Amino acid sequence: MVEARYTTLLDGLELPVRLGIHPHELAAPQRVRLSVRMTVAYPQPVANDRIEEVLDYDFVREGVHAMARERRFALQETLCDAVAALCLRDERVIEVVVRSVKPDVYPDAAVGCEVVRGR
């Protein structure tokens, strides 16, 4: 059996998230930009050009939207870890890199966090 690895990306997902520790951050959700990079292993290279052969990244996008609706996060680190755990629910994902960015914190810079998790 020949293992085939692919990188699946969900890049630049922008959504309102209840995130932060400061009083002004507690008042309302703020804009967060997320990028997810998953290394996915399959038993063989994709041959039939069918979605059933690969990871369908809809579950990541939908899961992140659900988290943003249902949960409050104090730290970007916690948010990134939660997204990484979501991705690793699929056994084919062997490593995931999650980056979150709050683009509106400072007028001259965005602030963010990146985590790498694997099996």
Secondary structure, 3 states (H helix, E strand, C coil): CCCEEEEEEEEEEEEEEEECCCHHHHHCCEEEEEEEEEEEEECCCCCCCCHHHCCCCHHHHHHHHHHHHHCEECCHHHHHHHHHHHHCCCCCEEEEEEEEEECCCCCCCCEEEEEEEEC
